[in-house]
Amino acid sequence: MVVSNQDTDAVRDFSRNVLAVEELSARLDGKLIFDSVSLTVARGEVLGVIGANGSGKTTLIRTLAGLVEGDTGKIVIDGISFGIAGGSDGASRKLRSRKVAYMPQSTESHPFTAFESVLMGRYPHLGRFDLEGASDRRLAWEAMHRTSTTEFVNRKLDTLSGGERQRVILARVLVQQADLLLMDEPTASLDLRHQILTMDLIREEVRNRDAGAIVILHDLSLAARYCDRLIVFHLGKKIAEGTPWEVLNPTNLRIAFGVEGLVEADPVTGKPHVLMLGSRDLKNSGQVVGLGRTVHLICGAGSGRELMHQLLVAGYKVTCGVLGIGDSDREAAVRLGIQYVEAPPFSNITDDQHEKNIKLVNTADHVVVCPMAIGTNNLRNIEAVLGSESLFVIAPPLSEHEGYYVGDYTDGIATELRNRLIERVGQISESSLLFELARSNNNNGDLD
């Protein structure tokens, strides 16, 4: 399990914390839903909570909202301890409703108008027998304007679509003006435009009012774009915490979601963008191919990038040869958690790097030579595989001219070495590699 050093928040001094949770646990019907969770939310911060369905995310924020009684632990909101039961007396519940605004995963449907529903967000600020005043109505109207719901002002809530109701409930959360916003999948029923609008509003509310927010999201790229920090839940445990770049990596995606994914910088925002490649639950999905066997790629300059993804999804363990700093294949290997031999940029492969590469070649069940550009600096990548027993050579996408490999920058030496490999094992297309690997496994008795 991967937990960053930010997991020590509970013992650090956070004078601006709007929320501090220590060793919190909760049960439902006697079953432990989440266990020993500690976290903090600073003022001005949006904390994202991600994880698979059933990992305990919703129960966590319902416990923080006082809707579920905690089993053990401590909850402190704006310096006030509410206890694991969320405050059992009326005064504590009233105070909590002013401090905390909760947006549920499923929006309710009732015959009140949209405006009346939004106005309910002002109730925690009213006395026992007080009625809403002009200022409360003004705030409600402003919240509806911000959420683009003024057109529904006189519509009954039960006549609105799920997404429209969700935006009305968001307006109710905003008008409550709480110090802590607890949002359970606030974008789930929304179209793309209103997803962005909702997250913009949450971040704007947090920044402008110096509040804090916890937001459960399933869209990992959206979470990376809008959340200052993320925590990852898995089977009721917090397994990772940190910035989006620290948390969103192939290892955590495998543990928390059972998927292979690639994390790259969004070209517009610079934030992490998550591309899901496929499920890791290959045995149950009937896609068992790799059976944990190892494929070693000789690649570079992007020639092995797509194969890395495909092989991992197919169940293979993947390693790579010598890759220099700045090589796009090296960047892909890092993000996918693939072992490779490190080298400085544009440097000749050293004896030590060559030996490490040969060791990976000898350890692998199969070796694949990609149609990469070959210069004097990386020529030893090809030399390392000359004795490999289970070898596959990928044909280049461009035709060869008079037997000369178009990616050869070694005055023909690379072409000669590559031709020796082709004479021994032939060439295959990249699209047929998985089939050929599976057939090789089958011939060796590895598949039924």
N, C-alpha and C positions, 0 to 999 in steps of 0.2 A: 504494500500500500504506500502511496506517495503522499506525504504531508509536508508542506513547506514550513520554513521556520516561522512563518506568520501564525502558525498554530499555537504559539505561546502567548497570544494576546491576553489571556486571562491573568497572567502574572505581570503584565506591563502596565504602565501608567497611561491611562487614556482619560485625561481630564475633560475632554469634549465628547465622550461617549454619550449617545442618547440611549443606547441599550448595551447591557452587559449580561451575558448568560454564562452560568458556571455549572458544568456537570449535570445538565438537564436531561431527564429521562421521562418517558411517558408510556403508559399502557392503555390499551383499549380491549375491553372484555378479557382482561387478564393477560393479554399478549403484549410483550414488550415491542413497541413500534420504533422507538429510537432510544439510543442509550448514550449517556455521558457526553452530551454535546456542549461545548463551550464556544462562544463567539461574541464578537462585539460589533456594533455599528456606530460609527462616529457621525457627528453632525455634518451635514453636507455630503454624506456618502450614500451610494446605492450599492447594496450587497445583493448579488444574485445567488440563488440556490438552484442547483441543477442536479439531475439524477434520474434514474429510471422510475417508471410508475411503481408505486408500492415501496419506495425506499424510505419513506417517512417525512417527506418534505411538507406536505399539507398538514399533517398532525403537528409538526414542529411549529408552524406559524399559528395554528389554531390554539396551541398551548400558550404561545406568547400573547395571543389576543385574549386569553382567559376563558376560551370556549371549551378547552380540554384541560382536565386537572393533571398537573405534572405528578410524576411518581417520586422523583428526587431532584435536587438541584436548586438553583437560585436564579431569579429573574429580577434585574434592576433596570427600571425605565426612568430616564432623566434623574438619576440619583435616588429614586424611590424604590424600595424593595417591595414587590408584590407577592412574593412567596410562590411556591409551586402550584398552589391551587388558584392562582390568579386573583386572590383577594376574596375572602368569603363574606365580608361585611359589605353593606350597601355603599358606604362612603368610598371604599376601595374600588368597587366596581364603577362608581360614578367618576372617580378620578381617572381610572384606567381608560374609560371611554373618551375622556378629553385628551389623554396622552397618546392613545393608539387608535388608528383608523384601519379597519380590516375590509379587504375586498375579497369575497369568496370566489372559488373556482367556478361555481354554478350560480348564476344570478337568479334571484327570486322573481316570480311573476305574481303580481297581485293587482287589484283593481284601482289602486291609487294612481293619480296622474304622475307623469314624469317629474313635474315641478314639485309636487308634494313629496315624492320619493327623495329628491335631492334635498329638500328642506329638512328632511329627517336627520340629515347630517349635522344640523345645528342643535338637536335635542340635548347633547351632553353639556352645552353651554347655557342652557335655560334652567331656571329654578323649577321647583316641583310643580307649581301652578302657573308658571309663566307661559305666555303665548309668543310665537315668533313675531318679531318686530320688523320695521322697515329695513334695518341694517341686515337682518338675517335673510330677508327676501332679496335684497340687493346682492348679497354674497352668493345666494343660490343661483340667481340669474347670471352672474358673472361666471360661475363654475360651469353652467350649461353652455354659455357662450364659448368658453375655452375648450369644451369637449364637443363642440358642434352639435349640440342636442337641443338648441332652442326651438327647432321646428317641431319637437315632440312635446313642448311645454304642457299642452292640454290633452295629450294622448294618454290613455290608460296604459300602465306598464305591461299588462298582459296582452296588449295588442301589438307590441313591438317585437321585432326579431331578436334573436339571441345576441347578436352583435350590437344592436341598438340599445338593448337593455344594459349591456355591459358598459357602454359609454355613459349611460345615465348613472349607473352605480359608481363609475369613476368620478363623475361630477359630485356625487354625494360624499365620496372619500375626500375630495379636494375641499369641499365646503366645511368639512369637519375641522380643518386646520390643526391636525394633530402633530405631535412631535415625531411620531413613528408611524410610517405607513407599512402595512403588511399586505402584500399583493400576491394572490394565488392565481397564477397564469392569467394576468390581466389582458393578454393579447390573443387568447385561445380562439375566440369566436370572431375575430376581426379580420377585415381584408388588409392588404399590405399597407395601404395609405393610413388606415386608422391604427395599425400596429405601431407605425413610426410616430404618429401623433400621440398615442398613449404613452409611449416611452419618453418622448420629448417632454410631455407634461409632467410625468413622474420626476424626471431629472430636474426640470425647471422648478417644480414645487420644493424639492429637497434643497436645491441651491439657494433659491430666493428666500426661503423661510428658515434656513439653517436647520432643517429637519433631517431625518434619516429614513431609509426605506430598505425593506427586504422584499425582493421580487423573485417568485418562482417562475422560471421560464424553461420551455422545452426547445426553443430556437436558440441554439448555442451561439450562432453568429450574432443574433440580436442581443444576447446576454453579454457577449464580448464587447459589443459596440457601446452599450449603455451602462454597464456595471463597472464600478471602480474595483471591486473585488468579487471573487466567486468562491463558493464552497460547494464541494461535490459530496452528495449523499449516496451511500451504497449499503443496502441491507440495514438501515437504521443507524449507520455510523457515518461520521464526517471523515472522509478519506483524503481530502485535499483541500487546501485553502491558499489563496494568494491572488495575484493579479490575473487577468484573463490569459496573458502570455505564459504565466507560471503554471496555471491549472489546466488549460486546454492543450493537452499533448496526447499522443497515441496511447501511452500507457494508461492514463486515467480514462480515456474513452473505452479502452478494452475492459477495464475493471468495472466501471460504472454502468456502461451501456451494452457491453458485449459486441462492440462493432470495431471495425477498422476505419480510421479516419485520417485525413490529412489536414494539417493546420497551416494556413498561409496568411500572409498579410493582405488585407483587403486593399486593392489598388487605390481606392478613393479615401477611405478613413484611416488606413494604416493599422486598424485593429485586427485581431485574429479572425480569420474566416475559416469555418470548419466545413470540410467536404467529406460526407460519409461515403465510404467505399463499399461497405458490405458488412454482413453479419459475421461474428466470430463463432456463432452457434452452428457450425457447418454440419456437424454430425446429425443434429436433429432436423436440419433443413434438407438433408439428402445431397449436399454438395461436397461431401468428403472427397478430396483429391490429394492434397499434400500429405495428410496423415502425419504431420509434424516433421517431414523430411526437410533437409536443408538444400537450398539452391544458392549457389555463389554466382554473383553477377560480375562480369568484367565490363565495366561501362564508364561513362563520363559524358559531360556536356549535354545531359538530358536524355541520352540514348537508353538509359535503364529506368527512367522515372516511372513510366506507365507500367512496366513489368513488375516493379517493386510492389505497386498497389495490387495488381492482379494476383501475384503470387501469395501475398499475405492473405488476401481474401479467400484464396483457394486452400488455405491451411498450411502453406509452406513456411518454414523459417527461412529468412533471407539474410545473406551476408553480401558484402561488396568488396571489390579489390581496392587498390590505392586511389584515393580521391583527394584532390587538392582543395584548399580553402577557396571559396567562391564558386566552385563547381555546382551547377544546379542539381546534379545527381547527389552530391554530398548533402546539399540542403534538404532534399527529399528524404535521404537516409536518416538525417538527424530528426526530422519531424515524425518519421515513421518508427523511430526507435531501432533502426537497423545497424548492426555492427559493420564497420568498414575500417580500412587502414588509412590513418590520417597522414597528410602530407602538406607542406607549404604550397602556395600557388605557383604553378609553372616551373616547379623544380623537378630535377631528375629523381627517379625512384632510387632510394638508397638501398644498401644491402640489407639493413634491418627491416625496412618496409617491405622489401621483396620477400624476405623470409616469413614475415607475418602473413603476407598474401598467400604464399605457398602453403602455409599451415592451414589457412581457411579453405584453400582449394582442396587439400587432402582430407579435411574434415567433412566437407560437403558431400551430399549424396549425388548432386548433379552440378555441373558448371555450365554457365551460359555466357557466350561471348556476344556482346551487343555490337551493332554497327557504328562504333564510335570513331571519332577522329583520333589518329595515332601519330604522335610525334616522338622525337628522341627522348623526351622527358617521361613518357608513359609507356614506352615500348615494352618494358619488362612486365607490364600487366599481361601482355600476350604470352611472353616467355614463361610466365608462371603456370600456364594451363597446358603446356605442350604434352605433359604426361598424364593428363586427366583421363580417367576411364569412361565416365558418363558425361560426355561433352555435347553441347548443342551450339551451333553457330547460327546466329540470326542474319538472314540476308539483308543487305542494305536497301533502303527504300528507293535509292537511285541506282540505275544500271551501272555496271562496271564497264570501263572502256578498254578494250583490247587486253583484258585480263589484269588491268591495273586498278587497285582499290581506290575509289575516289577520296577516301578519308585518309590516305597515306601521305604523311609529311616526313618520311624517313628515306627518301630516295629509293623506294622499292623494298626496303627491308621488311616493313610491316606487311606489305602485299605477299611477300614470300612466306612469312610465318603464317599468315592467315590462309594462304592457299594450301599449306601443309595440313592445317586443321581441316579444311574443306575436303581435301583428298581422302582424309581418314574417316570423317563423319558426315560429310555433305553439309548442305545449308537448309534451313527451314524459315518460313515466314514467322514474324512475331506473333501473328494471330493464331498460328498453329502450335505454339510452344506448350500451352497448358495441355493440349491433347496429347502431344508427343511425350510430355512428362508423365501423364497419367498412364499412357500405354507402356512406358518404360517401367513404371511402378508395378503395373499389372504383370508384365513379363517376369518381374522379379518375385512375384507371388505376394505382393503387398496389398492387393485388392481382391475381394471375393469375386 
